[in-house]
Amino acid sequence: MPQYLVAIHLPDDYAPCAEDDALRRDIDVLNEEMVAAGIRTFVGGLQAVSKAMSVRTAPDGKLLVTDGPYLETKEHIGGFWVLECTDMEQALAWGRKAAIACRAPVEVRAFN
């Protein structure tokens, strides 16, 4: 069965401590629903983007490790699910539920 990434996009200044009980409950309910449906392969929340490290190849071929995210943007991936769905329509249905539960934009993308 095809796998899909369902990624939650959060603003760079997002503070997990600001999450209320209702938000956490809605995400827990969504996770339980995904498990019950047998489609959740993996789920993970990420640390703040300020704790990211980037590795790049320099023109001389050496690797350069720097603090911070790879891209300077106003939003970043704050967490994600890997789901096994029959098709993109089913994955998008779960993506819609994720956007509602997380109160944030969601990206849904198939793995090759």
Backbone hydrogen bonds in HBPLUS format (Angstrom, degrees):
<---DONOR---> <-ACCEPTOR-->    atom                        ^
c    i                          cat <-CA-CA->   ^        H-A-AA   ^      H-
h    n   atom  resd res      DA  || num        DHA   H-A  angle D-A-AA Bond
n    s   type  num  typ     dist DA aas  dist angle  dist       angle   num
A0085-CYS N   A0002-PRO O   3.07 MM  83  5.94 141.1  2.22 155.8 166.9     1
A0111-PHE N   A0003-GLN O   2.98 MM 108  5.75 164.8  2.01 153.9 150.8     2
A0004-TYR N   A0083-LEU O   2.78 MM  79  5.23 152.3  1.85 150.6 159.9     3
A0083-LEU N   A0004-TYR O   2.89 MM  79  5.23 164.4  1.91 153.7 157.1     4
A0005-LEU N   A0109-ARG O   2.70 MM 104  5.19 168.7  1.71 162.7 161.1     5
A0109-ARG N   A0005-LEU O   2.90 MM 104  5.19 155.8  1.96 146.3 153.9     6
A0006-VAL N   A0081-TRP O   2.96 MM  75  5.14 165.5  1.98 149.6 151.9     7
A0081-TRP N   A0006-VAL O   2.92 MM  75  5.14 147.2  2.03 135.3 145.9     8
A0007-ALA N   A0107-GLU O   2.82 MM 100  5.10 157.2  1.87 153.8 157.2     9
A0107-GLU N   A0007-ALA O   2.87 MM 100  5.10 157.9  1.92 145.8 153.3    10
A0008-ILE N   A0079-GLY O   2.91 MM  71  5.42 174.1  1.91 152.8 154.7    11
A0078-GLY N   A0008-ILE O   2.85 MM  70  5.72 161.1  1.89 157.7 164.2    12
A0009-HIS N   A0105-PRO O   2.94 MM  96  5.46 176.0  1.94 155.5 156.2    13
A0010-LEU N   A0076-HIS O   2.81 MM  66  5.51 162.2  1.84 163.8 166.0    14
A0076-HIS N   A0010-LEU O   2.86 MM  66  5.51 150.2  1.95 152.4 161.7    15
A0014-TYR N   A0011-PRO O   2.97 MM   3  5.32 154.7  2.04 123.9 123.3    16
A0012-ASP N   A0074-LYS O   3.01 MM  62  5.67 150.1  2.10 141.4 138.8    17
A0018-ALA N   A0015-ALA O   2.82 MM   3  5.56 164.0  1.85 125.9 131.5    18
A0019-GLU N   A0016-PRO O   3.02 MM   3  5.48 166.6  2.04 115.9 120.1    19
A0024-ARG N   A0020-ASP O   3.19 MM   4  6.55 168.3  2.20 157.7 160.1    20
A0025-ARG N   A0021-ASP O   2.87 MM   4  5.99 156.8  1.92 148.1 155.2    21
A0026-ASP N   A0022-ALA O   2.92 MM   4  6.10 159.0  1.97 147.0 152.3    22
A0027-ILE N   A0023-LEU O   3.05 MM   4  6.32 155.4  2.11 151.5 157.7    23
A0028-ASP N   A0024-ARG O   2.93 MM   4  6.14 157.7  1.98 147.6 154.1    24
A0029-VAL N   A0025-ARG O   2.87 MM   4  6.11 159.7  1.92 153.3 158.6    25
A0030-LEU N   A0026-ASP O   3.02 MM   4  6.19 155.7  2.08 140.3 147.0    26
A0031-ASN N   A0027-ILE O   2.91 MM   4  6.17 161.1  1.95 151.2 156.0    27
A0032-GLU N   A0028-ASP O   2.93 MM   4  6.18 159.8  1.97 150.4 155.9    28
A0033-GLU N   A0029-VAL O   2.91 MM   4  6.15 152.7  1.99 146.9 154.7    29
A0034-MET N   A0030-LEU O   2.91 MM   4  6.19 154.2  1.97 151.9 158.9    30
A0035-VAL N   A0031-ASN O   2.97 MM   4  6.23 160.3  2.01 152.2 157.1    31
A0036-ALA N   A0032-GLU O   2.92 MM   4  6.10 164.1  1.95 148.5 153.2    32
A0037-ALA N   A0033-GLU O   2.95 MM   4  6.12 144.8  2.08 141.5 150.8    33
A0039-ILE N   A0034-MET O   3.25 MM   5  5.75 156.9  2.31 159.8 158.9    34
A0038-GLY N   A0035-VAL O   2.95 MM   3  5.02 146.8  2.06 101.6 112.3    35
A0084-GLU N   A0039-ILE O   2.69 MM  45  4.83 156.7  1.74 140.7 148.9    36
A0041-THR N   A0082-VAL O   2.78 MM  41  5.40 163.1  1.81 161.6 164.2    37
A0042-PHE N   A0082-VAL O   3.28 MM  40  5.04 153.7  2.35 134.2 136.8    38
A0082-VAL N   A0042-PHE O   2.77 MM  40  5.04 155.7  1.83 149.5 148.5    39
A0044-GLY N   A0080-PHE O   2.95 MM  36  5.59 157.4  2.00 161.6 164.4    40
A0080-PHE N   A0044-GLY O   2.84 MM  36  5.59 152.6  1.92 154.5 163.7    41
A0046-LEU N   A0078-GLY O   2.79 MM  32  5.25 175.7  1.80 141.1 139.8    42
A0051-LYS N   A0048-ALA O   2.93 MM   3  5.66 165.1  1.95 121.9 126.9    43
A0052-ALA N   A0049-VAL O   3.08 MM   3  5.23 166.0  2.10 110.8 114.2    44
A0068-GLY N   A0052-ALA O   2.73 MM  16  4.75 140.4  1.88 151.8 138.3    45
A0054-SER N   A0066-THR O   2.89 MM  12  5.29 165.6  1.91 153.0 157.7    46
A0066-THR N   A0054-SER O   2.89 MM  12  5.29 157.9  1.94 148.2 155.7    47
A0056-ARG N   A0064-LEU O   2.87 MM   8  5.15 160.2  1.91 144.5 151.1    48
A0064-LEU N   A0056-ARG O   2.68 MM   8  5.15 166.0  1.70 158.0 163.1    49
A0058-ALA N   A0062-LYS O   2.73 MM   4  5.37 174.2  1.73 172.3 173.5    50
A0061-GLY N   A0058-ALA O   2.82 MM   3  5.27 162.2  1.85 122.5 126.0    51
A0091-ALA N   A0087-ASP O   3.11 MM   4  6.44 161.6  2.14 150.6 156.3    52
A0092-LEU N   A0088-MET O   2.75 MM   4  5.95 156.7  1.80 154.3 160.3    53
A0093-ALA N   A0089-GLU O   3.01 MM   4  6.26 144.8  2.14 140.7 150.1    54
A0094-TRP N   A0090-GLN O   3.17 MM   4  6.56 152.5  2.25 147.5 153.6    55
A0095-GLY N   A0091-ALA O   2.83 MM   4  6.12 147.7  1.94 142.9 153.6    56
A0096-ARG N   A0092-LEU O   2.82 MM   4  6.06 149.3  1.91 147.9 154.3    57
A0097-LYS N   A0093-ALA O   3.25 MM   4  6.55 157.3  2.30 139.6 145.0    58
A0098-ALA N   A0094-TRP O   2.89 MM   4  6.17 150.6  1.97 146.8 155.6    59
A0099-ALA N   A0095-GLY O   2.91 MM   4  6.17 156.5  1.97 149.2 154.7    60
A0100-ILE N   A0096-ARG O   3.09 MM   4  6.38 154.1  2.16 148.2 154.7    61
A0101-ALA N   A0097-LYS O   2.89 MM   4  6.11 169.0  1.90 152.6 155.8    62
A0102-CYS N   A0098-ALA O   2.81 MM   4  5.80 166.9  1.82 153.9 157.9    63
A0103-ARG N   A0099-ALA O   2.89 MM   4  5.45 122.3  2.23 127.0 139.5    64
